[in-house]
């Protein structure tokens, strides 16, 4: 099992005792994660066989001048923060670059997530310093572990920071699709499940601050609901060209009629309404930062059963996944989306059984 899935399952167990203590950052952490962008770097030593040397960050978060932590923290405030969902809106941009960094100083999961994403951003621009890659690997691991422990005792004082840590994890999960091997093709179900799990965490944290007008996360939520397409407003009759995926039942998926009927009536229609929301945003020429918000939220909003269907390689679920990635490629100019959705869409198409391809239609 993908170790990130194990960690996220623990993260979702809000209120239960932690299954493991947060690791000491004085000890090396297991690599644990397949960070595809970092793996492309030629700076990795061919003799590397064990855990990378751990960058050290004290629990008081003393960012030593000229250390990688200091550089990554600075890079987040002046660069990475400007590329996050909704940052085209001045209040959201200021929130990420001005309000979030101080929150991170007092909340380890947010600090580690901020450093991990900042490192990945720097790597994506061509920086291949081995120490930077080790920082990326270490802090991604530390983010999930600390996030899990922090949520065990989630309270109002930390809920605001936990919301931002959750958003950063969702962005990081999408960014980690870059460069992953696609032959033979395996749908990125683990990444989709992580994104879904992180949304559950966000909702749990939100319950603590939803009535607090001074919460920084209120800025993110308020602007998201006012600027993004809402799939709930789209009826099944208005899913447009995607309706044939539901209407044409001449090709079953190898299941009993009862299973097919349940998925056709409940799972696929809801997923397709979200696909239609993304398509509407693309056709309306929404700002890329609005579009990437809707794209990022997809896995957390669709029925969990859809992810099971994708994992089982059910043709209609794969068709929905292909449309999702194809539409997501319209936000390729955002660095953490990039070219990976286009690659994923093409790869998914290749594994859809030929007798179902007529249901795919054109991808945008």
Wavefront OBJ file of the C-alpha trace (Angstrom):
o trace
v 0.000 0.000 0.000
v 1.188 3.525 -0.813
v 2.568 4.871 2.512
v 0.857 8.180 1.843
v -2.499 6.373 1.875
v -1.705 4.849 5.273
v -0.806 8.273 6.604
v -3.926 9.883 5.163
v -6.173 7.196 6.623
v -4.692 8.045 9.993
v -5.168 11.744 9.298
v -8.852 11.152 8.614
v -9.260 9.414 11.993
v -9.836 12.736 13.702
v -10.252 12.310 17.430
v -8.613 8.890 17.645
v -5.286 8.345 19.407
v -2.319 8.795 17.070
v -0.989 5.540 15.707
v 2.553 6.825 15.910
v 4.340 9.733 17.449
v 5.629 12.559 15.328
v 9.170 11.628 14.350
v 12.119 13.443 15.756
v 13.624 15.649 13.124
v 16.991 14.854 14.589
v 16.675 11.390 13.010
v 16.577 10.554 9.324
v 13.155 9.756 7.922
v 12.448 6.948 5.506
v 12.139 8.267 1.928
v 8.680 6.677 1.833
v 7.305 8.766 -0.998
v 7.781 8.568 -4.747
v 8.352 12.228 -5.489
v 8.302 12.081 -9.269
v 9.670 15.528 -9.980
v 12.600 15.021 -7.655
v 13.221 11.562 -9.059
v 13.838 13.041 -12.498
v 16.836 14.975 -11.217
v 20.239 13.756 -12.327
v 21.666 15.064 -9.070
v 20.581 11.983 -7.121
v 23.615 9.908 -6.210
v 23.615 6.503 -7.903
v 24.941 5.043 -4.684
v 21.960 6.306 -2.655
v 20.462 3.268 -0.921
v 19.237 4.440 2.477
v 17.325 7.285 4.020
v 18.459 10.761 3.029
v 20.212 12.911 5.550
v 17.517 14.868 7.317
v 17.444 18.644 7.153
v 16.971 19.852 10.691
v 14.351 22.269 11.862
v 13.900 22.743 15.581
v 10.433 22.556 17.074
v 10.663 26.302 17.625
v 11.138 26.712 13.852
v 14.292 28.789 14.102
v 15.029 29.465 10.457
v 18.799 29.810 10.324
v 20.042 32.426 7.826
v 21.351 30.800 4.627
v 19.892 27.398 5.579
v 17.608 25.636 3.116
v 14.718 26.107 5.514
v 15.279 29.856 5.503
v 15.508 29.920 1.694
v 12.380 27.793 1.283
v 10.398 29.882 3.748
v 11.388 33.043 1.891
v 10.664 31.469 -1.494
v 7.177 30.542 -0.331
v 6.353 34.088 0.779
v 7.620 35.799 -2.393
v 6.961 33.185 -5.085
v 5.103 29.950 -4.286
v 2.320 31.749 -2.427
v 1.543 33.689 -5.612
v 0.811 30.464 -7.510
v -1.763 28.949 -5.146
v -5.483 28.623 -5.975
v -7.267 31.965 -6.061
v -4.080 34.005 -5.719
v -5.134 36.205 -8.655
v -7.471 37.817 -6.114
v -5.476 40.401 -4.094
v -7.018 39.429 -0.731
v -6.225 35.746 -1.319
v -2.699 36.514 -2.488
v -2.096 38.605 0.632
v -3.577 35.862 2.774
v -1.127 33.262 1.467
v 1.945 35.496 1.483
v 1.300 37.609 4.592
v -1.063 35.773 6.958
v -0.128 32.130 6.376
v 3.635 32.301 7.163
v 3.084 33.508 10.759
v 0.481 30.764 11.250
v 3.079 28.237 10.092
v 5.549 29.334 12.753
v 3.141 28.051 15.415
v 1.773 24.987 13.595
v 4.220 22.295 12.488
v 2.088 20.585 9.811
v 1.650 23.893 7.997
v 5.335 24.779 8.323
v 6.448 21.404 6.967
v 3.892 21.508 4.141
v 4.934 25.031 3.232
v 8.613 24.004 3.077
v 7.852 20.823 1.096
v 5.782 22.628 -1.539
v 8.275 25.476 -1.783
v 11.045 22.944 -2.380
v 9.028 21.259 -5.126
v 8.387 24.653 -6.713
v 12.114 25.397 -6.757
v 12.858 21.939 -8.191
v 10.265 22.545 -10.928
v 12.191 25.647 -12.012
v 15.316 23.571 -12.613
v 17.148 23.719 -9.294
v 18.699 20.268 -8.821
v 20.763 20.753 -5.691
v 20.869 17.343 -3.925
v 20.310 18.994 -0.553
v 17.165 20.673 -1.868
v 15.855 17.313 -3.078
v 16.565 15.788 0.329
v 14.697 18.688 1.948
v 11.721 18.040 -0.310
v 11.615 14.340 0.535
v 12.057 14.930 4.249
v 9.484 17.664 4.673
v 6.807 15.912 2.652
v 7.184 12.925 4.968
v 7.196 15.167 8.040
v 4.120 17.060 6.786
v 1.912 13.977 6.750
v 3.169 12.709 10.088
v 2.842 16.026 11.906
v -0.504 16.769 10.257
v -1.853 13.473 11.553
v -0.764 14.154 15.123
v -1.924 17.764 15.035
v -5.418 16.745 14.000
v -5.746 14.277 16.848
v -6.151 17.236 19.172
v -7.673 19.636 16.663
v -9.061 22.718 18.376
v -10.145 26.192 17.454
v -6.672 27.660 18.067
v -5.097 25.420 15.413
v -8.045 24.930 13.035
v -7.229 27.995 10.933
v -3.695 26.753 10.264
v -4.982 23.207 9.692
v -7.198 24.481 6.875
v -4.216 25.983 5.086
v -2.106 22.879 5.698
v -4.867 20.835 4.055
v -5.000 23.072 0.974
v -1.217 22.901 0.590
v -1.371 19.107 0.771
v -4.015 19.045 -1.982
v -1.836 21.215 -4.203
v 1.228 19.103 -3.421
v -0.630 15.891 -4.278
v -1.557 17.213 -7.720
v 1.954 18.511 -8.314
v 3.399 15.078 -7.491
v 1.779 13.695 -10.667
v 4.504 15.391 -12.697
v 6.792 12.928 -14.397
v 5.320 9.769 -12.875
v 5.794 6.671 -15.085
v 2.756 5.949 -17.259
v 3.799 2.717 -18.952
v 2.227 0.422 -17.956
v -0.554 2.761 -16.964
v -1.957 2.675 -13.461
v -4.596 5.323 -12.637
v -3.366 7.647 -9.846
v -5.959 6.377 -7.397
v -3.617 6.827 -4.414
v -3.216 10.517 -5.209
v -6.956 10.966 -5.692
v -7.651 9.270 -2.364
v -5.136 11.522 -0.624
v -6.855 14.594 -2.066
v -10.188 13.244 -0.881
v -8.824 12.538 2.598
v -7.337 16.005 2.882
v -10.724 17.530 2.071
v -12.235 15.557 4.956
v -9.597 17.076 7.217
v -10.359 20.565 5.900
v -14.041 20.093 6.676
v -13.258 18.933 10.212
v -11.062 21.991 10.793
v -13.626 24.279 9.206
v -16.230 23.285 11.767
v -14.103 25.016 14.429
v -13.817 28.377 12.649
v -16.821 28.692 10.337
v -18.424 31.253 12.664
v -15.225 33.234 13.231
v -15.145 36.219 10.833
v -11.517 36.878 11.756
v -10.258 33.454 10.662
v -7.807 33.786 7.779
v -9.278 30.737 6.060
v -12.566 32.636 5.787
v -10.970 34.670 2.993
v -10.253 31.505 0.996
v -13.704 29.992 1.487
v -15.584 33.226 0.815
v -13.806 33.918 -2.460
v -14.013 30.275 -3.551
v -17.787 30.052 -3.213
v -18.277 33.371 -4.990
v -16.012 32.705 -7.971
v -16.171 29.013 -8.772
v -18.680 26.891 -10.616
v -21.007 24.988 -8.316
v -21.841 21.546 -9.655
v -24.872 21.184 -7.388
v -26.628 23.747 -9.587
v -26.212 21.468 -12.608
v -28.958 18.917 -13.071
v -28.469 15.505 -14.602
v -30.383 16.778 -17.627
v -27.750 19.485 -18.126
v -24.597 17.398 -18.288
v -24.584 17.993 -22.027
v -22.332 15.797 -24.164
v -21.574 13.569 -21.183
v -25.144 12.273 -21.007
v -24.461 9.458 -23.454
v -22.113 7.904 -20.893
v -25.236 7.259 -18.822
v -27.801 6.725 -21.543
v -26.037 4.105 -23.646
v -26.348 0.937 -21.593
v -25.825 -1.452 -24.501
v -22.291 -2.059 -23.242
v -22.146 -3.294 -19.667
v -18.995 -3.420 -17.587
v -18.889 -7.075 -16.651
v -20.936 -6.594 -13.479
v -24.374 -7.685 -12.467
v -27.190 -5.450 -13.758
v -27.847 -4.305 -10.176
v -24.283 -3.018 -9.784
v -24.409 -1.222 -13.110
v -27.763 0.333 -12.295
v -26.507 1.627 -8.949
v -23.427 3.235 -10.484
v -25.397 4.671 -13.407
v -28.032 6.159 -11.130
v -25.890 7.509 -8.302
v -22.120 7.492 -8.780
v -21.511 8.496 -12.384
v -24.186 11.226 -12.591
v -22.751 13.117 -9.615
v -19.206 12.792 -10.963
v -20.330 14.022 -14.376
v -21.968 17.086 -12.855
v -18.540 18.025 -11.484
v -16.980 17.348 -14.881
v -19.604 19.631 -16.411
v -18.682 22.347 -13.877
v -15.062 22.180 -14.980
v -16.102 22.236 -18.645
v -18.289 25.305 -18.044
v -15.361 27.070 -16.380
v -13.081 26.211 -19.320
v -15.617 27.388 -21.902
v -16.268 30.579 -19.933
v -12.534 31.284 -20.044
v -12.293 31.552 -16.285
v -8.969 32.728 -14.881
v -6.527 29.791 -14.548
v -6.459 30.330 -10.782
v -10.234 29.890 -10.651
v -10.050 26.859 -12.895
v -7.351 25.192 -10.821
v -9.479 25.643 -7.687
v -12.309 23.649 -9.272
v -9.871 21.045 -10.616
v -8.241 20.602 -7.218
v -11.554 20.046 -5.447
v -12.796 17.313 -7.818
v -11.496 14.246 -5.959
v -12.898 15.499 -2.665
v -16.371 16.164 -4.042
v -17.128 13.105 -6.158
v -18.501 9.935 -4.520
v -15.793 7.764 -3.030
v -17.286 4.887 -4.979
v -16.028 6.557 -8.184
v -12.448 6.071 -7.017
v -13.224 2.410 -6.375
v -14.591 2.128 -9.924
v -11.436 3.756 -11.303
v -9.287 1.345 -9.312
v -11.359 -1.537 -10.697
v -10.844 -0.080 -14.183
v -14.512 0.161 -14.971
v -14.740 1.689 -18.450
v -17.187 4.478 -17.616
v -15.134 5.503 -14.591
v -12.023 5.602 -16.774
v -13.895 7.721 -19.320
v -14.825 10.188 -16.565
v -11.183 10.246 -15.419
v -10.009 10.896 -18.985
v -12.359 13.881 -19.315
v -11.244 15.183 -15.939
v -7.577 15.194 -16.851
v -8.238 16.539 -20.340
v -10.158 19.503 -18.929
v -7.520 20.001 -16.205
v -4.876 20.429 -18.908
v -6.471 23.801 -19.709
v -4.774 25.133 -16.572
v -1.347 23.877 -17.644
v 0.220 27.307 -17.199
v -0.057 26.873 -13.423
v 3.211 25.163 -12.504
v 1.751 22.559 -10.143
v -0.677 21.434 -12.847
v 1.599 21.704 -15.875
v 1.594 19.052 -18.586
v 0.745 16.082 -16.371
v -3.055 16.165 -16.952
v -2.569 15.966 -20.717
v -0.251 13.001 -20.284
v -2.684 11.305 -17.928
v -5.653 11.856 -20.286
v -3.801 10.301 -23.212
v -2.666 7.362 -21.085
v -6.173 6.717 -19.720
v -7.588 6.692 -23.232
v -5.219 3.894 -24.190
v -6.550 1.561 -21.485
v -10.272 2.117 -22.155
v -11.635 -1.020 -23.878
v -12.260 -0.323 -27.571
v -15.939 -1.232 -27.371
v -16.465 1.666 -24.935
v -14.516 4.319 -26.824
v -17.668 5.574 -28.568
v -18.787 6.818 -25.140
v -15.661 8.914 -24.735
v -16.376 11.401 -27.488
v -14.157 14.431 -27.853
v -11.980 15.555 -24.996
v -11.381 19.274 -24.456
l 1 2 3 4 5 6 7 8 9 10 11 12 13 14 15 16 17 18 19 20 21 22 23 24 25 26 27 28 29 30 31 32 33 34 35 36 37 38 39 40 41 42 43 44 45 46 47 48 49 50 51 52 53 54 55 56 57 58 59 60 61 62 63 64 65 66 67 68 69 70 71 72 73 74 75 76 77 78 79 80 81 82 83 84 85 86 87 88 89 90 91 92 93 94 95 96 97 98 99 100 101 102 103 104 105 106 107 108 109 110 111 112 113 114 115 116 117 118 119 120 121 122 123 124 125 126 127 128 129 130 131 132 133 134 135 136 137 138 139 140 141 142 143 144 145 146 147 148 149 150 151 152 153 154 155 156 157 158 159 160 161 162 163 164 165 166 167 168 169 170 171 172 173 174 175 176 177 178 179 180 181 182 183 184 185 186 187 188 189 190 191 192 193 194 195 196 197 198 199 200 201 202 203 204 205 206 207 208 209 210 211 212 213 214 215 216 217 218 219 220 221 222 223 224 225 226 227 228 229 230 231 232 233 234 235 236 237 238 239 240 241 242 243 244 245 246 247 248 249 250 251 252 253 254 255 256 257 258 259 260 261 262 263 264 265 266 267 268 269 270 271 272 273 274 275 276 277 278 279 280 281 282 283 284 285 286 287 288 289 290 291 292 293 294 295 296 297 298 299 300 301 302 303 304 305 306 307 308 309 310 311 312 313 314 315 316 317 318 319 320 321 322 323 324 325 326 327 328 329 330 331 332 333 334 335 336 337 338 339 340 341 342 343 344 345 346 347 348 349 350 351 352 353 354 355 356 357 358 359 360 361 362 363 364
